[in-house]
Amino acid sequence: MSSRLAAGYRVYAVDLRNHGRSPHSRVMNYPIMAQDLREFIDDHRLASPFVLGHSMGGKVAMELALQDPKQVDKLVIVDIAPKSYPSMHGQLLAALRGLPLLAYQSFGEIDTALAAAIPEQPVRQFLLKNLIRDPHQGFRWRIALDAIVENYDELTKAVTGEYPFTKPACFIRGERSNFLVEQDTPLIRRDFPHAEFTTIASAGHWVHVDAPDEFYRIVTGFLSPAPM
């Protein structure tokens, strides 16, 4: 999706701490990840960028917008609300953590091993992007999986601000997901009074994976006109 959006925008696909090539840390919560994002914006001299985040990334984006609204021009939040959540990824994280990575010879073997715990193939393929081949044997995680598991309680917490974010915000949800529901609207309106809401009928929580064309249309429509 980043490469597709890059046709009309300058896109920075930022990995949160403990993900991708970003630094790994035993400390992981929304205020500190919003600070990471703020430092990235400052280091790259980005003037009031559009900020888009999905799930945990959406909470980081909301935290940044609420704590430092001058850093954000428009906000796109995908299938997440600013509320606290029960443990919803515990089974998924346990499945990833329980994989004996040294025992596998191919991505296909790992995909098969995960199928019982994670039956949705697009989700498995998305998660397997966090795996890389170990130069000596098997595979290893690119993410700091242990740190993410240890900080999971922090990642279920709500994000709040002293003042609302009064700039444009777009909340996109998947109809088949229960992460962002109609009952969340008053809470969102409190912190994001100019929020608009869109539901993609064919999508679950991984909205951009399940319905990429519709997702792209909604995002670009909200952000238009595109910068030159």
C-alpha positions as CSV (number, residue, x, y, z in Angstrom):
1,M,0.0,0.0,0.0
2,S,2.9,2.4,0.7
3,S,4.2,2.0,-2.8
4,R,0.8,2.6,-4.2
5,L,0.3,5.8,-2.2
6,A,3.7,7.0,-3.2
7,A,2.4,7.6,-6.7
8,G,0.7,10.8,-5.3
9,Y,2.5,11.4,-2.0
10,R,5.9,11.4,-0.5
11,V,5.5,8.3,1.8
12,Y,7.5,7.4,4.9
13,A,6.6,3.9,6.0
14,V,7.8,4.1,9.6
15,D,8.4,1.0,11.7
16,L,7.6,1.4,15.3
17,R,10.2,0.5,17.9
18,N,10.7,-3.3,18.1
19,H,9.4,-3.6,14.5
20,G,11.3,-3.8,11.2
21,R,14.6,-2.0,11.2
22,S,13.7,0.3,14.0
23,P,15.6,0.1,17.4
24,H,14.6,-2.6,19.8
25,S,13.9,-1.7,23.4
26,R,12.4,-3.3,26.5
27,V,10.4,-0.1,27.0
28,M,7.3,0.1,24.8
29,N,4.2,2.3,25.4
30,Y,2.2,4.9,23.5
31,P,3.7,8.1,24.9
32,I,7.3,6.9,24.1
33,M,6.3,5.6,20.7
34,A,4.6,8.9,19.9
35,Q,7.9,10.6,21.0
36,D,9.7,8.3,18.5
37,L,7.4,9.5,15.8
38,R,7.8,13.1,16.8
39,E,11.6,12.8,16.6
40,F,11.3,11.2,13.1
41,I,9.1,14.1,11.9
42,D,11.6,16.6,13.3
43,D,14.7,14.8,12.0
44,H,13.2,14.7,8.5
45,R,11.9,18.3,8.7
46,L,8.4,17.3,7.8
47,A,6.0,20.2,8.1
48,S,2.6,19.1,9.4
49,P,2.5,15.7,7.6
50,F,-0.5,13.5,7.1
51,V,-0.3,10.6,9.6
52,L,-1.9,7.2,9.0
53,G,-1.8,4.3,11.4
54,H,-3.4,0.9,11.7
55,S,-4.2,-0.9,14.9
56,M,-1.4,-0.2,17.4
57,G,0.1,2.2,14.9
58,G,-3.3,4.0,14.9
59,K,-3.0,4.4,18.7
60,V,0.5,5.9,18.3
61,A,-0.9,8.3,15.7
62,M,-3.7,9.3,17.9
63,E,-1.3,9.8,20.9
64,L,0.9,12.1,18.7
65,A,-2.1,14.1,17.4
66,L,-3.5,14.6,20.9
67,Q,-0.2,15.4,22.6
68,D,1.3,17.5,19.8
69,P,-1.4,18.6,17.3
70,K,0.9,21.0,15.4
71,Q,2.8,17.9,14.2
72,V,-0.2,16.5,12.3
73,D,-2.2,18.1,9.4
74,K,-4.6,15.2,8.8
75,L,-5.1,12.0,10.6
76,V,-6.1,8.6,9.2
77,I,-6.9,5.8,11.8
78,V,-7.5,2.3,10.6
79,D,-9.7,-0.1,12.7
80,I,-8.9,1.0,16.2
81,A,-10.4,3.3,18.8
82,P,-8.6,5.3,21.6
83,K,-10.1,3.1,24.2
84,S,-8.5,0.3,26.3
85,Y,-8.8,-3.2,24.9
86,P,-8.8,-6.7,26.4
87,S,-6.1,-9.1,25.3
88,M,-7.1,-9.7,21.7
89,H,-3.8,-10.8,20.1
90,G,-2.7,-13.2,22.9
91,Q,-3.3,-16.3,20.8
92,L,-1.6,-14.9,17.8
93,L,1.5,-13.8,19.8
94,A,1.6,-17.2,21.6
95,A,1.6,-18.9,18.2
96,L,4.4,-16.8,16.9
97,R,6.5,-17.1,20.1
98,G,6.0,-20.9,20.1
99,L,7.4,-21.5,16.6
100,P,10.7,-23.6,16.7
101,L,12.2,-21.4,14.0
102,L,15.4,-23.4,13.8
103,A,13.4,-26.5,12.7
104,Y,12.0,-25.0,9.5
105,Q,13.6,-24.9,6.1
106,S,11.0,-22.7,4.2
107,F,8.4,-20.0,4.7
108,G,5.9,-22.4,3.4
109,E,6.6,-24.8,6.3
110,I,6.1,-22.0,8.8
111,D,2.9,-20.8,7.1
112,T,1.5,-24.3,7.4
113,A,2.5,-24.5,11.1
114,L,0.6,-21.3,11.8
115,A,-2.5,-22.2,9.9
116,A,-4.4,-23.8,12.9
117,A,-3.9,-20.8,15.1
118,I,-4.1,-18.1,12.4
119,P,-6.5,-19.5,9.7
120,E,-6.6,-16.3,7.6
121,Q,-3.9,-16.7,4.9
122,P,-3.5,-12.9,4.2
123,V,-2.9,-12.3,7.9
124,R,-0.3,-15.1,8.0
125,Q,1.5,-13.7,5.0
126,F,1.5,-10.3,6.6
127,L,3.0,-11.6,9.8
128,L,5.6,-13.7,7.9
129,K,7.1,-10.5,6.6
130,N,8.5,-10.1,10.1
131,L,10.7,-13.3,9.5
132,I,14.1,-13.3,8.0
133,R,16.4,-16.2,7.2
134,D,19.2,-16.7,9.8
135,P,22.6,-16.8,8.1
136,H,23.5,-19.9,10.1
137,Q,20.3,-22.0,10.3
138,G,16.6,-21.6,10.1
139,F,14.8,-18.3,10.6
140,R,14.7,-15.5,13.1
141,W,12.3,-12.7,13.9
142,R,12.9,-9.2,12.7
143,I,10.6,-7.9,15.4
144,A,11.5,-7.9,19.1
145,L,8.9,-10.5,19.8
146,D,9.7,-11.0,23.5
147,A,9.6,-7.3,24.2
148,I,6.3,-6.9,22.5
149,V,4.8,-9.8,24.6
150,E,6.3,-8.4,27.8
151,N,4.8,-5.0,27.1
152,Y,1.5,-6.2,25.8
153,D,-0.5,-4.9,28.8
154,E,0.8,-1.4,27.9
155,L,-0.3,-1.8,24.4
156,T,-3.9,-2.6,25.4
157,K,-4.2,0.8,27.3
158,A,-6.3,3.8,26.1
159,V,-4.8,7.0,24.7
160,T,-6.0,10.3,26.0
161,G,-5.3,14.0,25.7
162,E,-5.9,17.1,27.7
163,Y,-7.4,18.8,24.6
164,P,-9.1,17.4,21.5
165,F,-7.5,17.2,18.1
166,T,-9.5,19.7,16.1
167,K,-8.1,19.0,12.6
168,P,-9.5,16.6,10.0
169,A,-9.5,12.9,11.0
170,C,-10.8,9.8,9.2
171,F,-11.6,6.6,11.0
172,I,-11.8,3.5,8.7
173,R,-13.2,0.2,10.0
174,G,-13.6,-3.3,8.7
175,E,-17.2,-4.4,8.9
176,R,-16.1,-7.9,9.9
177,S,-13.9,-6.6,12.7
178,N,-14.9,-5.7,16.3
179,F,-11.9,-3.4,17.0
180,L,-13.8,-0.3,16.0
181,V,-17.6,-0.4,16.5
182,E,-20.4,2.1,16.4
183,Q,-20.5,2.4,20.2
184,D,-17.0,4.0,20.1
185,T,-18.3,7.0,18.2
186,P,-19.0,9.3,21.2
187,L,-15.5,8.6,22.7
188,I,-13.9,9.3,19.4
189,R,-15.9,12.5,18.8
190,R,-14.8,13.7,22.3
191,D,-11.1,13.6,21.3
192,F,-11.5,14.0,17.5
193,P,-14.6,16.3,17.1
194,H,-14.1,16.5,13.3
195,A,-13.7,12.8,12.7
196,E,-15.5,11.2,9.8
197,F,-16.2,7.4,9.7
198,T,-16.1,4.9,6.9
199,T,-16.9,1.2,7.0
200,I,-15.5,-1.2,4.4
201,A,-18.0,-4.1,4.1
202,S,-15.7,-6.8,2.8
203,A,-12.9,-6.2,5.4
204,G,-11.8,-7.5,8.7
205,H,-9.3,-6.0,11.1
206,W,-6.5,-6.1,8.4
207,V,-8.5,-3.6,6.3
208,H,-5.7,-2.7,3.9
209,V,-5.0,-6.3,3.2
210,D,-8.6,-7.5,2.8
211,A,-9.8,-4.6,0.6
212,P,-6.8,-2.7,-0.8
213,D,-8.6,-0.9,-3.6
214,E,-11.4,0.4,-1.5
215,F,-9.0,1.3,1.2
216,Y,-6.8,3.3,-1.2
217,R,-9.9,5.1,-2.6
218,I,-11.0,6.2,0.8
219,V,-7.6,7.3,2.0
220,T,-6.7,9.3,-1.1
221,G,-10.2,10.8,-1.2
222,F,-9.8,12.0,2.4
223,L,-6.3,13.4,1.8
224,S,-7.0,15.1,-1.6
225,P,-5.8,17.2,-3.1
226,A,-2.5,15.4,-3.2
227,P,0.6,17.6,-2.6
228,M,2.7,18.5,-5.6
